[in-house]
Amino acid sequence: MAGETSTAPAGGDINRGPSFLAILWATLAISIIFVFARVYVRLVVIKYHGWDDYWIIASIVSTFNLFLTKVAMKINSRCESRSWA
């Protein structure tokens, strides 16, 4: 392994960004499902909520906002790279 060098593929570098974003969105969707299931059980079934419920909701909202910001930045970078002439 020490003597091996990393070479680019024949067509150039491989863009793994779309697959990375797909994995991130899938993970976000799963985490949102679990958070809402937890909040539902705590509020409806148990009829008790604590400070940790507020923190978990705040964390999922901030994570969702982070993902939306990432998507907006990606869309903006695509729009700026196009030549409209």
C-alpha positions in Angstrom: 0.0 0.0 0.0 2.9 2.4 0.7 4.1 2.3 -2.9 0.7 2.8 -4.5 -0.3 6.2 -6.0 -3.8 7.4 -6.4 -4.7 8.2 -10.0 -7.8 9.9 -11.3 -10.2 7.8 -13.4 -10.0 8.1 -17.2 -12.8 10.7 -17.5 -11.5 12.8 -14.6 -12.6 13.0 -11.0 -15.8 11.3 -9.9 -18.4 13.6 -8.5 -19.9 11.9 -5.5 -21.8 14.9 -4.4 -25.3 13.8 -5.5 -25.0 10.4 -3.8 -23.7 12.1 -0.7 -26.7 14.5 -0.6 -29.1 11.6 -1.2 -27.6 9.8 1.8 -27.9 12.9 3.9 -31.5 13.5 2.9 -32.4 9.9 3.7 -30.8 10.1 7.1 -32.6 13.4 7.8 -35.9 11.8 6.8 -35.4 8.8 9.1 -34.4 11.1 12.0 -37.5 13.3 11.4 -39.7 10.2 11.6 -38.1 9.1 14.8 -38.3 12.5 16.4 -42.0 12.9 15.5 -42.7 9.4 16.8 -41.0 10.2 20.1 -42.8 13.5 20.4 -46.1 11.8 19.6 -45.6 9.2 22.2 -44.5 11.7 24.9 -47.3 14.1 24.3 -50.3 11.9 23.3 -49.6 8.5 24.9 -47.7 9.4 28.0 -49.1 12.9 28.3 -45.9 14.2 29.6 -43.1 16.3 28.1 -39.9 17.7 29.5 -37.1 20.0 28.6 -35.4 17.3 26.5 -38.4 17.3 24.1 -37.9 21.0 23.4 -34.2 20.4 22.7 -34.7 17.5 20.4 -37.3 19.5 18.4 -34.9 22.5 18.2 -32.1 20.2 17.0 -34.2 18.6 14.3 -35.4 22.1 13.1 -31.8 23.4 13.0 -30.6 20.3 11.2 -33.4 20.8 8.6 -32.5 24.4 8.2 -28.9 23.4 7.6 -29.9 21.0 4.9 -32.1 23.7 3.2 -29.2 26.1 3.3 -26.9 23.5 1.7 -29.5 22.9 -1.1 -29.9 26.7 -1.6 -26.1 27.1 -1.9 -25.9 24.2 -4.4 -28.7 25.7 -6.5 -27.1 29.2 -6.3 -23.7 27.8 -7.4 -25.4 26.0 -10.4 -27.1 29.2 -11.5 -23.9 31.3 -11.2 -21.9 28.8 -13.3 -24.3 29.0 -16.3 -23.6 31.4 -19.1 -26.7 33.1 -20.1 -25.3 34.7 -23.2 
